[in-house]
Amino acid sequence: MKGKLFPIVGIALSSLAFTSAHAQQYQAVTLSGFNADVIANGVGSSTVSTNSDVDGVNYAFVSKDFQLTASSTALTYGLPTNGLINSAAASPAGLSYQLASYSANNSLRLQSVGDNGTLTFTTPKAAVNLYMLATSGSGASTVDVVVNFSDATTQTFSAINVSDWYGGSNFAIQGIGRIKKTTDGLEADTSNPRLYQIPLAISAANQSKTIQSVKVTKVGPAAGTSVGNIPNIFAFSADVYNSCPMPTNVTSTTTMNSATVSWTAPSSAPASGYQYYLSTSSTPPTSTAIITGSTAAGVTSATLNNLTTGQTYYFWVRSNCGSTQSYWVMTQFTPGQITATYTAGDINTLYASSSSITATSTTTCPGALTISVPSGYKIKATDVSYTMSTVSNGYMSEQRSILACTTNSTTETSVTSGSGSSTGTYSYNRTGLTLANNLTGNVNFELRAWRTYGGSGCSADYNKVDNNTFKITVTLQPLQLATSEVKASAKERIAYPNPFVDAVTIEKANDVRSATITDLSGITVRTIEKPASTLHLGDLKTGVYILTLTMKDGSVKSSKMIKK
């Protein structure tokens, strides 16, 4: 039986639903007041870039850009070089933290009982909840936290537990490694050490007050004779307060060239309705941005016409309370997208050795989905998402999977692997795949999944693809676009003669995997696997067709062909 390095609490992957009237607007907080540099970074000994340790026995964190010498191998673990941590904690989803500079003090380190420090907000702000990013070296510790408001009032959180940096739950980030300052010895582990997300709920009476600073005091447990139980506070994030409540649950439905975006009104509906902003850029609107449109009070949807098929749009909406507006809430959509979800149950994995699994491997237990492309359109790009869960002592790192388009016998270029020497659920999401480009009609996909540990054959006993998570989304574009594309690339002839009467000859037929012929309405009239150099098409009606060749290297070539 395999041994586990550390017990891991599984992370839920679905979004948490909130029932309160407040909609979450999370912001990382910039702070001052740190008293120790415990993160080694840059080139040179760790003693040069740090002035203290995390645990009292000379272990410090490392940044991914740390190198002992300029020729040292780059680290594959460590804290993000830019200091931005997107929290892995399941609740609430969407939090991020900004660490202080690695080249200055970046931790509020409290070694002895009674030690305290105050972290001051660079930009004071009101909050519904605070979230503290912290860890404890050489054993768990407890702290008191006092939130100081601009009106000189306070709110105290007593005896807050800070877990030891190895093995605790509700972590924001894990597996970031550490370094022994006395020897510059690096230690890497996929699960440890960890920084933890600690929630602090601001009382309703204080939520509209501006927070100036937070004072943290170590209260226990008492350290040993010299070291132990040292809390380190690194950052805060805030669920910021706004008197004008935001809309929630922003969703969209699309056609080929339009979209209807809907949202849920807050419990206290805004008197002046809503304002929205539409863009093809993901950059949020600034305070001076000109809004795209607005809706009247009580109207919680907007219809957008004359959109470009296959173009991704970003839609922001906010409540308009008259003299004030809420924070923006964003969703994105792409007109001309079709999604299919696998709902037939968990998908089994096939046992195989890691070295035997390649991009051309098949399984006897794949999950299959079909996308029906409407007439007049073809596939421009394919996205796939799913989760795989471990069972019976399986590891996430033992997961393997690949997406195949069986319509044209094309797969992704490489197999995707999971990560983590532990149990849990791993999320997969790949976008912009080209394996089904230019296909029309019914297009078939297969998710092939393997495990490299546990039993034999196909089963869900050690690793499986979770039911209702395997989704295929294709982005479409008008088939007429293929004609203009062909004109633009007319220098490359793929078949001749053109026009033709009875047959066409394919250039370099030995390199072709399949040939597909569609009419201009998008209907596939002929598919030929491993075609010979001559295609006999005399039975086709007179008209214009699109000949699409899928090459053995995965590329696709198209040409407009005229049948006399």
C-alpha positions as CSV (number, residue, x, y, z in Angstrom):
1,M,0.0,0.0,0.0
2,K,1.2,3.5,-0.8
3,G,2.0,5.8,2.1
4,K,0.8,9.3,2.2
5,L,3.1,12.2,3.0
6,F,0.5,14.2,4.9
7,P,-3.3,14.0,5.4
8,I,-5.0,16.4,3.0
9,V,-8.4,17.9,3.2
10,G,-10.1,17.8,-0.2
11,I,-10.9,21.2,-1.7
12,A,-14.4,21.8,-3.0
13,L,-14.3,23.1,-6.6
14,S,-17.8,24.5,-6.9
15,S,-18.6,28.1,-6.1
16,L,-20.1,28.9,-2.7
17,A,-23.6,30.3,-2.8
18,F,-24.3,33.3,-0.5
19,T,-27.7,34.1,0.8
20,S,-27.0,37.5,2.3
21,A,-28.0,40.7,0.7
22,H,-24.3,41.7,0.3
23,A,-22.5,40.7,-2.8
24,Q,-18.8,40.0,-2.4
25,Q,-16.2,42.4,-3.8
26,Y,-12.8,41.1,-2.7
27,Q,-9.7,43.3,-2.7
28,A,-6.2,42.6,-1.6
29,V,-5.0,45.1,1.0
30,T,-1.7,47.0,0.8
31,L,-0.1,47.2,4.3
32,S,2.8,48.7,6.2
33,G,4.3,47.7,9.6
34,F,6.0,44.4,8.9
35,N,9.0,43.7,11.1
36,A,10.8,40.7,9.5
37,D,12.0,39.5,6.1
38,V,11.5,35.8,6.0
39,I,11.4,35.2,2.2
40,A,14.6,34.4,0.4
41,N,14.7,35.8,-3.2
42,G,17.0,36.8,-6.0
43,V,20.6,35.5,-6.5
44,G,22.8,34.8,-3.5
45,S,22.8,33.2,-0.2
46,S,19.5,33.2,1.7
47,T,21.2,35.1,4.6
48,V,21.6,38.0,2.2
49,S,18.0,38.4,1.3
50,T,16.4,37.6,4.7
51,N,16.9,38.9,8.2
52,S,14.9,36.3,10.1
53,D,13.3,32.9,9.9
54,V,9.7,31.6,10.1
55,D,10.1,29.0,12.8
56,G,13.0,30.0,15.1
57,V,15.3,27.2,13.8
58,N,16.6,28.9,10.7
59,Y,14.0,27.9,8.1
60,A,12.6,30.6,5.8
61,F,10.3,30.7,2.7
62,V,11.7,31.0,-0.8
63,S,10.5,32.9,-3.9
64,K,10.5,31.2,-7.2
65,D,13.2,33.6,-8.4
66,F,15.7,32.5,-5.7
67,Q,19.0,31.1,-7.0
68,L,22.0,30.4,-4.9
69,T,24.2,31.4,-7.9
70,A,23.4,32.8,-11.3
71,S,23.9,29.4,-12.9
72,S,21.7,27.5,-10.4
73,T,18.7,25.7,-11.8
74,A,15.5,27.7,-11.6
75,L,13.1,26.6,-8.9
76,T,9.8,24.9,-9.9
77,Y,8.3,25.8,-6.5
78,G,8.2,28.7,-4.1
79,L,6.1,31.8,-3.5
80,P,5.0,33.7,-6.7
81,T,7.7,36.1,-7.8
82,N,5.2,38.9,-8.0
83,G,3.9,38.2,-4.5
84,L,0.3,37.7,-5.7
85,I,-1.4,34.7,-4.2
86,N,-4.8,33.6,-5.6
87,S,-6.2,31.6,-2.7
88,A,-6.8,27.9,-3.1
89,A,-9.3,27.9,-0.1
90,A,-12.7,26.8,-1.2
91,S,-14.7,29.3,0.8
92,P,-15.0,32.1,-0.1
93,A,-13.8,31.6,-3.7
94,G,-12.0,34.4,-5.5
95,L,-9.8,35.8,-2.8
96,S,-6.3,37.0,-3.5
97,Y,-3.5,38.4,-1.3
98,Q,-0.6,40.7,-2.2
99,L,2.6,40.0,-0.2
100,A,4.9,42.8,0.7
101,S,8.2,43.2,-1.2
102,Y,10.6,40.2,-0.8
103,S,13.4,42.7,-0.7
104,A,12.1,44.3,2.5
105,N,10.3,43.3,5.7
106,N,7.4,41.1,4.6
107,S,6.1,39.3,7.8
108,L,4.7,40.5,11.1
109,R,6.7,37.9,13.2
110,L,5.7,37.5,16.8
111,Q,8.1,35.2,18.7
112,S,7.2,35.6,22.3
113,V,3.8,35.7,24.2
114,G,2.9,39.4,24.4
115,D,4.8,40.4,21.3
116,N,2.5,42.5,19.0
117,G,2.6,44.7,15.9
118,T,0.2,46.9,14.0
119,L,-0.3,46.6,10.2
120,T,-1.6,49.9,8.7
121,F,-3.9,50.0,5.7
122,T,-2.2,52.1,3.0
123,T,-5.7,52.9,1.7
124,P,-8.3,52.7,4.6
125,K,-11.5,50.9,3.5
126,A,-14.7,49.6,5.0
127,A,-15.2,45.8,5.0
128,V,-17.8,43.2,5.7
129,N,-15.1,40.5,6.2
130,L,-11.4,40.5,6.6
131,Y,-9.2,37.5,5.7
132,M,-5.8,37.2,7.3
133,L,-3.0,35.3,5.5
134,A,-0.8,33.7,8.2
135,T,1.2,30.7,9.3
136,S,3.0,29.5,12.4
137,G,6.5,28.0,12.6
138,S,7.4,25.2,15.0
139,G,3.9,24.5,16.1
140,A,0.5,26.2,16.1
141,S,0.0,29.4,17.9
142,T,-2.9,31.7,19.0
143,V,-3.2,35.5,18.5
144,D,-5.6,38.3,19.4
145,V,-6.6,40.6,16.5
146,V,-7.9,44.1,17.1
147,V,-9.4,46.0,14.1
148,N,-9.0,49.7,14.5
149,F,-11.7,51.9,12.8
150,S,-11.4,55.6,11.7
151,D,-13.8,56.7,14.5
152,A,-11.4,55.3,17.2
153,T,-13.6,52.3,17.9
154,T,-12.3,48.8,17.7
155,Q,-13.4,45.2,17.2
156,T,-11.5,42.4,18.9
157,F,-11.1,38.8,17.8
158,S,-9.7,36.7,20.6
159,A,-7.6,33.5,20.6
160,I,-7.5,33.0,16.8
161,N,-5.7,29.8,16.0
162,V,-2.8,29.9,13.5
163,S,-1.9,26.4,12.2
164,D,1.6,25.1,11.9
165,W,3.0,25.7,8.5
166,Y,3.0,21.9,7.8
167,G,-0.3,19.9,7.5
168,G,-3.0,22.4,8.5
169,S,-6.3,22.9,6.7
170,N,-7.9,25.9,4.9
171,F,-4.7,26.9,3.2
172,A,-4.5,29.6,0.7
173,I,-1.3,28.1,-0.9
174,Q,0.7,25.0,-0.3
175,G,3.8,23.2,-1.5
176,I,5.9,26.4,-1.6
177,G,9.1,24.9,-0.2
178,R,11.6,26.4,2.3
179,I,15.3,26.9,2.8
180,K,17.7,26.3,5.7
181,K,19.4,29.6,6.2
182,T,22.5,28.1,7.9
183,T,23.3,25.8,4.9
184,D,21.2,27.2,2.0
185,G,19.7,23.7,1.8
186,L,16.4,23.8,-0.2
187,E,13.5,21.5,0.7
188,A,10.6,20.9,-1.7
189,D,7.3,19.1,-1.0
190,T,4.1,19.1,-3.1
191,S,1.9,19.8,-0.1
192,N,4.0,21.8,2.4
193,P,4.7,24.3,3.8
194,R,1.5,26.3,3.8
195,L,0.0,29.7,4.3
196,Y,-3.5,29.8,5.8
197,Q,-6.7,31.9,5.1
198,I,-8.2,33.0,8.4
199,P,-11.7,34.7,8.3
200,L,-12.6,37.7,10.5
201,A,-16.2,38.7,10.3
202,I,-16.8,42.4,10.9
203,S,-20.0,43.1,12.9
204,A,-22.9,44.7,11.1
205,A,-22.5,47.8,13.3
206,N,-18.9,48.3,12.0
207,Q,-19.2,47.4,8.4
208,S,-19.7,51.0,7.2
209,K,-16.7,52.2,9.2
210,T,-13.3,52.7,7.5
211,I,-10.6,50.3,8.8
212,Q,-7.3,52.1,9.6
213,S,-5.2,49.3,10.9
214,V,-5.0,45.9,12.5
215,K,-3.1,45.0,15.7
216,V,-2.0,41.4,16.2
217,T,-0.7,40.1,19.6
218,K,0.7,36.6,20.3
219,V,-1.2,35.1,23.3
220,G,-0.1,31.5,23.2
221,P,0.9,28.8,23.5
222,A,4.0,29.8,25.3
223,A,7.2,29.0,23.4
224,G,9.7,26.5,24.6
225,T,13.0,27.4,26.3
226,S,14.2,29.2,23.2
227,V,12.0,28.8,20.1
228,G,8.6,27.5,19.0
229,N,5.1,28.5,18.0
230,I,5.9,31.6,16.1
231,P,3.0,33.3,14.2
232,N,3.8,35.1,11.0
233,I,1.2,37.5,9.5
234,F,1.8,38.2,5.8
235,A,-1.3,39.9,4.3
236,F,-4.9,40.8,4.5
237,S,-7.7,40.7,2.0
238,A,-11.1,42.4,2.4
239,D,-14.6,41.9,1.3
240,V,-15.2,45.6,0.9
241,Y,-18.4,47.4,1.9
242,N,-20.5,49.5,-0.3
243,S,-23.7,51.2,0.7
244,C,-25.1,50.6,-2.8
245,P,-25.5,46.7,-3.1
246,M,-24.3,44.9,-6.2
247,P,-26.4,42.7,-8.5
248,T,-25.6,39.0,-8.3
249,N,-25.8,35.8,-10.5
250,V,-25.0,37.5,-13.8
251,T,-25.7,35.0,-16.6
252,S,-26.0,35.2,-20.4
253,T,-27.6,33.3,-23.2
254,T,-26.4,33.8,-26.8
255,T,-27.4,33.3,-30.3
256,M,-25.0,33.5,-33.3
257,N,-24.9,37.3,-33.2
258,S,-26.7,38.5,-30.1
259,A,-26.8,38.0,-26.3
260,T,-29.2,38.5,-23.5
261,V,-27.5,39.1,-20.1
262,S,-29.5,38.8,-16.9
263,W,-28.8,39.3,-13.3
264,T,-30.5,39.1,-9.9
265,A,-31.4,42.3,-8.1
266,P,-30.0,42.8,-4.5
267,S,-32.6,42.6,-1.7
268,S,-32.6,46.4,-1.6
269,A,-33.2,47.1,-5.3
270,P,-31.5,50.3,-6.7
271,A,-33.9,53.2,-7.2
272,S,-32.2,54.2,-10.5
273,G,-31.8,50.8,-12.1
274,Y,-28.6,49.5,-13.5
275,Q,-25.7,50.6,-15.7
276,Y,-23.7,48.3,-18.0
277,Y,-20.5,48.4,-19.9
278,L,-19.6,46.1,-22.9
279,S,-16.1,45.6,-24.2
280,T,-14.0,43.1,-26.1
281,S,-11.2,43.7,-23.6
282,S,-11.1,42.1,-20.1
283,T,-9.8,45.4,-18.6
284,P,-12.4,46.7,-16.1
285,P,-14.1,50.0,-16.7
286,T,-12.4,53.0,-15.0
287,S,-14.3,55.7,-13.1
288,T,-14.2,57.8,-16.3
289,A,-15.4,55.1,-18.6
290,I,-18.5,55.9,-20.7
291,I,-21.2,53.4,-20.0
292,T,-22.6,51.4,-22.9
293,G,-26.2,51.5,-21.7
294,S,-28.6,51.3,-18.7
295,T,-31.8,49.8,-17.6
296,A,-34.7,51.3,-15.6
297,A,-35.5,50.4,-12.0
298,G,-36.7,46.8,-11.8
299,V,-35.3,45.7,-15.2
300,T,-32.7,43.1,-14.7
301,S,-31.6,42.1,-18.2
302,A,-30.2,43.7,-21.3
303,T,-30.2,42.4,-24.9
304,L,-27.2,43.1,-27.1
305,N,-27.5,42.9,-30.9
306,N,-25.2,43.0,-33.9
307,L,-22.4,41.1,-32.1
308,T,-19.6,39.3,-33.9
309,T,-19.9,35.5,-34.0
310,G,-16.9,33.9,-32.2
311,Q,-15.8,37.1,-30.5
312,T,-15.5,37.0,-26.7
313,Y,-17.2,39.9,-25.0
314,Y,-16.9,41.2,-21.4
315,F,-20.0,42.6,-19.8
316,W,-20.0,44.6,-16.5
317,V,-23.1,45.6,-14.7
318,R,-23.6,47.7,-11.5
319,S,-26.5,49.0,-9.4
320,N,-27.3,52.7,-9.8
321,C,-28.5,54.1,-6.4
322,G,-28.6,57.6,-7.7
323,S,-25.9,59.5,-5.9
324,T,-23.7,56.3,-5.6
325,Q,-23.1,53.2,-7.7
326,S,-22.2,49.7,-6.6
327,Y,-19.0,47.9,-7.6
328,W,-19.1,46.4,-11.1
329,V,-19.9,42.7,-11.6
330,M,-18.6,41.0,-14.7
331,T,-19.4,38.0,-16.9
332,Q,-18.1,37.0,-20.3
333,F,-19.7,35.4,-23.2
334,T,-19.1,34.5,-26.9
335,P,-21.9,34.6,-29.4
336,G,-21.9,31.4,-31.4
337,Q,-20.8,29.0,-28.7
338,I,-22.4,25.6,-28.1
339,T,-21.8,23.5,-24.9
340,A,-22.4,19.8,-24.3
341,T,-22.1,18.1,-20.9
342,Y,-21.6,14.5,-20.1
343,T,-24.3,13.2,-17.8
344,A,-24.1,9.4,-18.1
345,G,-22.2,8.9,-14.8
346,D,-18.6,8.9,-13.7
347,I,-16.1,8.1,-16.5
348,N,-13.8,5.1,-15.7
349,T,-10.0,5.3,-16.1
350,L,-7.9,2.6,-17.7
351,Y,-4.8,1.4,-15.9
352,A,-1.6,1.8,-17.8
353,S,2.0,2.6,-17.1
354,S,2.9,6.2,-17.5
355,S,5.5,5.5,-20.2
356,S,2.9,3.7,-22.4
357,I,0.4,6.6,-22.5
358,T,0.9,8.8,-25.6
359,A,-1.2,11.2,-27.6
360,T,-2.3,8.3,-29.9
361,S,-3.3,6.0,-27.1
362,T,-6.9,4.9,-26.8
363,T,-9.0,3.4,-24.0
364,T,-11.9,1.0,-23.8
365,C,-13.9,3.2,-21.5
366,P,-13.9,6.8,-22.9
367,G,-16.6,9.4,-22.3
368,A,-18.2,10.5,-25.6
369,L,-20.0,13.8,-26.4
370,T,-21.5,15.1,-29.7
371,I,-21.7,18.7,-30.8
372,S,-24.3,19.5,-33.5
373,V,-23.0,22.5,-35.5
374,P,-25.9,24.4,-37.1
375,S,-26.0,24.9,-40.8
376,G,-23.9,27.7,-42.1
377,Y,-21.3,27.5,-39.4
378,K,-18.1,25.7,-38.7
379,I,-16.0,25.2,-35.6
380,K,-13.4,27.9,-34.8
381,A,-12.1,26.6,-31.5
382,T,-12.8,24.0,-28.8
383,D,-12.7,24.2,-25.0
384,V,-12.8,21.3,-22.6
385,S,-13.2,21.1,-18.8
386,Y,-13.7,18.4,-16.3
387,T,-12.6,17.2,-12.8
388,M,-11.0,14.0,-11.8
389,S,-11.2,12.6,-8.3
390,T,-9.1,10.1,-6.4
391,V,-10.6,7.0,-4.7
392,S,-9.1,4.3,-2.5
393,N,-5.6,5.7,-2.0
394,G,-5.2,7.0,-5.5
395,Y,-3.1,10.2,-6.1
396,M,-4.0,13.2,-8.3
397,S,-0.5,12.9,-9.9
398,E,-1.5,9.5,-11.2
399,Q,-4.2,11.0,-13.5
400,R,-3.7,11.1,-17.2
401,S,-6.2,12.3,-19.9
402,I,-6.5,13.6,-23.4
403,L,-9.4,14.9,-25.7
404,A,-9.9,13.3,-29.1
405,C,-12.1,14.4,-32.0
406,T,-13.2,11.1,-33.5
407,T,-14.9,12.7,-36.4
408,N,-11.5,13.6,-38.0
409,S,-9.4,11.2,-35.9
410,T,-7.4,14.1,-34.3
411,T,-6.3,14.4,-30.7
412,E,-4.6,17.0,-28.6
413,T,-0.9,17.1,-29.1
414,S,0.0,15.9,-25.7
415,V,-1.4,14.0,-22.7
416,T,-2.4,16.0,-19.6
417,S,-1.2,14.9,-16.2
418,G,-2.6,15.6,-12.7
419,S,-0.5,17.0,-9.9
420,G,-0.1,16.2,-6.2
421,S,1.1,13.2,-4.2
422,S,-2.1,13.1,-2.3
423,T,-5.8,12.3,-2.6
424,G,-8.2,14.9,-3.8
425,T,-10.0,16.4,-6.8
426,Y,-8.0,18.0,-9.7
427,S,-9.6,20.4,-12.1
428,Y,-8.8,20.5,-15.8
429,N,-9.6,23.4,-18.2
430,R,-8.1,23.8,-21.6
431,T,-9.2,26.4,-24.1
432,G,-8.6,27.3,-27.7
433,L,-7.9,23.8,-28.9
434,T,-7.8,23.3,-32.7
435,L,-8.4,19.6,-33.1
436,A,-11.9,20.1,-34.5
437,N,-11.4,23.3,-36.4
438,N,-13.5,23.8,-39.6
439,L,-15.7,20.7,-38.9
440,T,-19.5,21.0,-39.5
441,G,-22.6,18.9,-38.8
442,N,-22.4,16.4,-36.0
443,V,-18.9,16.4,-34.5
444,N,-17.9,13.7,-32.0
445,F,-15.5,14.0,-29.1
446,E,-14.0,11.4,-26.7
447,L,-12.3,12.0,-23.3
448,R,-9.8,9.3,-22.7
449,A,-8.7,8.9,-19.1
450,W,-6.0,6.7,-17.5
451,R,-4.6,6.0,-14.1
452,T,-1.0,4.9,-13.4
453,Y,-1.8,3.1,-10.1
454,G,-4.4,0.7,-8.9
455,G,-5.8,-2.6,-10.2
456,S,-6.2,-3.4,-13.8
457,G,-8.5,-2.6,-16.7
458,C,-11.2,0.1,-16.6
459,S,-12.7,1.1,-13.3
460,A,-13.5,4.1,-11.1
461,D,-11.9,2.5,-8.0
462,Y,-8.7,4.7,-7.8
463,N,-9.2,7.6,-10.2
464,K,-12.3,8.7,-12.2
465,V,-13.7,11.6,-14.2
466,D,-16.6,13.0,-12.2
467,N,-20.1,12.9,-13.6
468,N,-21.5,16.2,-14.9
469,T,-18.1,17.8,-15.2
470,F,-16.9,16.8,-18.6
471,K,-17.9,19.7,-20.9
472,I,-17.1,20.5,-24.4
473,T,-17.7,24.1,-25.6
474,V,-17.1,25.0,-29.3
475,T,-16.9,28.5,-30.7
476,L,-18.4,28.8,-34.1
477,Q,-17.8,31.1,-37.1
478,P,-19.8,31.6,-40.2
479,L,-19.0,29.0,-42.9
480,Q,-18.9,31.9,-45.4
481,L,-15.8,33.0,-43.6
482,A,-14.1,29.9,-45.1
483,T,-14.6,31.3,-48.6
484,S,-12.8,34.6,-47.8
485,E,-10.1,32.6,-46.0
486,V,-9.6,30.5,-49.1
487,K,-9.4,33.6,-51.3
488,A,-6.8,35.0,-48.9
489,S,-4.7,31.8,-49.2
490,A,-5.4,31.1,-52.8
491,K,-1.7,30.8,-53.6
492,E,-1.8,27.3,-52.0
493,R,-3.7,24.9,-54.3
494,I,-4.9,21.8,-52.4
495,A,-6.9,20.2,-55.2
496,Y,-7.5,20.6,-59.0
497,P,-9.1,21.1,-61.5
498,N,-11.3,23.9,-60.2
499,P,-14.1,24.1,-61.5
500,F,-14.4,20.3,-61.9
501,V,-16.9,17.9,-63.6
502,D,-16.4,14.4,-62.3
503,A,-13.3,14.3,-60.1
504,V,-10.6,16.3,-58.4
505,T,-7.0,15.4,-57.6
506,I,-5.7,16.1,-54.2
507,E,-2.2,17.6,-53.9
508,K,0.1,15.5,-51.6
509,A,-2.7,13.0,-50.8
510,N,-0.3,10.9,-48.8
511,D,-0.2,13.6,-46.1
512,V,-4.0,13.7,-45.8
513,R,-5.9,12.0,-43.0
514,S,-9.4,12.8,-44.1
515,A,-11.3,14.9,-46.7
516,T,-14.7,16.5,-45.9
517,I,-17.0,18.2,-48.5
518,T,-19.7,20.6,-47.3
519,D,-22.1,22.8,-49.1
520,L,-22.4,26.5,-48.4
521,S,-25.2,25.9,-45.9
522,G,-22.8,23.9,-43.8
523,I,-24.2,20.4,-44.5
524,T,-21.6,17.7,-44.8
525,V,-22.2,15.8,-48.1
526,R,-19.1,13.6,-48.1
527,T,-16.4,12.5,-45.6
528,I,-13.6,10.3,-46.9
529,E,-11.0,8.8,-44.5
530,K,-7.5,8.2,-45.9
531,P,-8.5,9.4,-49.4
532,A,-6.8,8.4,-52.5
533,S,-5.3,11.1,-54.7
534,T,-8.4,11.2,-56.9
535,L,-11.9,12.0,-55.4
536,H,-14.8,10.9,-57.6
537,L,-17.5,13.5,-57.1
538,G,-19.5,13.3,-60.3
539,D,-22.7,12.5,-58.3
540,L,-22.7,16.0,-56.7
541,K,-25.2,18.6,-57.8
542,T,-23.9,21.6,-59.7
543,G,-22.8,24.3,-57.2
544,V,-20.2,25.6,-54.8
545,Y,-18.6,23.4,-52.1
546,I,-16.0,23.6,-49.5
547,L,-13.3,20.9,-49.6
548,T,-11.6,20.6,-46.2
549,L,-8.5,18.4,-45.8
550,T,-7.4,17.3,-42.3
551,M,-3.7,16.5,-42.5
552,K,-1.8,13.8,-40.7
553,D,0.1,16.5,-38.7
554,G,-3.2,17.9,-37.4
555,S,-3.3,21.0,-39.6
556,V,-6.4,21.8,-41.6
557,K,-6.6,23.2,-45.2
558,S,-9.7,24.4,-47.0
559,S,-10.6,25.4,-50.5
560,K,-13.8,26.5,-52.3
561,M,-14.5,24.1,-55.2
562,I,-17.0,24.6,-58.0
563,K,-18.9,21.7,-59.4
564,K,-20.0,22.2,-63.1
